[in-house]
């Protein structure tokens, strides 16, 4: 498995920005597709964005045009730049690696809280 540690969450006003980082270690050379998944209280998990080894990306419709996922393989780190944040973006954001399809991943980070105040 790959070990993942997130950072960068916090409290921000609506319309503001945050950047999440996720550092991978362990079998990081096999991290493959990496992504961000969020879960808000009372809601199902949502795949926010993923990025493949070749750099292609996918986004949830709810964040398209506002969020950008990127990766720096030299640093074994994946980022999620979140702009124009809305109150409905409030959730725990988890980094994930080794995508198995759908919402299923082999490796997960512990999560970081993002709270957007309106």
C-alpha positions in Angstrom: 0.0 0.0 0.0 0.9 3.6 -0.4 0.8 5.9 2.7 -0.9 9.3 2.1 -0.8 12.4 4.3 -3.0 15.4 3.5 -2.5 19.0 4.5 -4.0 22.4 3.7 -7.5 22.1 4.9 -9.1 24.8 7.0 -11.8 27.5 7.3 -12.4 29.9 4.5 -15.1 32.3 3.5 -17.3 31.6 0.5 -15.6 32.7 -2.7 -12.2 32.1 -1.3 -9.5 29.5 -2.2 -7.6 26.7 -0.6 -5.0 24.3 -1.8 -4.8 20.8 -0.5 -1.7 18.7 -0.7 -1.2 15.0 -0.4 2.2 13.5 0.1 2.7 9.8 -0.9 5.2 7.4 0.6 5.8 3.7 0.7 5.1 2.1 -2.7 4.7 5.7 -4.1 6.2 4.6 -7.4 3.0 2.5 -7.8 0.6 5.2 -6.7 -0.8 5.3 -10.3 -4.0 7.2 -10.5 -4.5 9.5 -7.5 -7.5 11.5 -6.5 -9.5 13.4 -3.9 -12.8 12.1 -2.4 -15.0 14.1 -0.1 -17.7 13.3 2.4 -20.0 15.8 4.0 -22.2 14.9 7.0 -25.3 13.0 5.9 -24.1 12.8 2.3 -22.5 10.0 0.3 -18.9 10.0 -0.6 -18.2 12.0 -3.8 -15.2 11.6 -6.1 -14.1 15.2 -6.5 -11.2 14.7 -9.0 -8.6 12.2 -10.2 -5.4 12.4 -12.1 -3.8 9.5 -14.0 -0.2 8.8 -14.3 -0.1 10.4 -17.7 -1.7 13.6 -16.4 -5.3 13.2 -17.7 -7.9 14.3 -15.3 -11.6 13.9 -14.4 -13.8 16.1 -12.2 -17.1 15.9 -10.6 -19.6 18.2 -12.3 -20.1 20.1 -9.1 -16.5 21.3 -9.1 -15.7 21.7 -12.8 -14.2 25.1 -13.6 -13.5 25.8 -9.9 -11.1 23.0 -8.8 -7.9 21.8 -10.4 -6.0 18.6 -9.6 -2.3 18.3 -10.3 0.6 16.1 -9.4 4.3 16.5 -9.0 5.8 13.0 -9.4 9.3 14.2 -8.4 7.8 15.1 -5.0 5.3 12.2 -4.9 2.6 14.8 -4.2 -0.8 15.5 -5.6 -2.6 18.9 -5.1 -6.1 20.1 -5.3 -6.5 23.8 -5.9 -10.0 24.9 -4.9 -11.3 28.3 -6.0 -14.6 30.0 -5.7 -15.5 27.9 -2.8 -19.1 27.4 -1.8 -20.7 26.4 1.5 -21.7 23.1 -0.2 -18.0 22.3 -0.6 -17.7 21.9 3.2 -16.6 18.3 3.8 -13.7 16.1 4.9 -11.4 15.7 1.9 -9.4 12.5 1.6 -6.6 11.8 -0.7 -6.6 8.4 -2.4 -4.3 6.3 -4.6 -4.3 3.1 -6.6 -7.7 3.6 -8.2 -9.8 0.4 -8.6 -12.7 2.1 -10.3 -15.7 4.1 -9.3 -15.3 5.3 -5.7 -13.0 2.4 -4.8 -9.3 3.0 -4.0 -6.7 0.8 -2.4 -5.0 3.5 -0.4 -6.5 6.4 1.6 -5.3 9.3 3.6 -6.7 10.2 6.9 -8.6 13.2 5.6 -8.5 17.0 6.1 -11.5 19.2 7.0 -12.5 22.0 4.7 -15.1 24.4 6.0 -16.6 27.1 3.9 -18.5 29.8 5.7 -21.2 31.7 3.9 
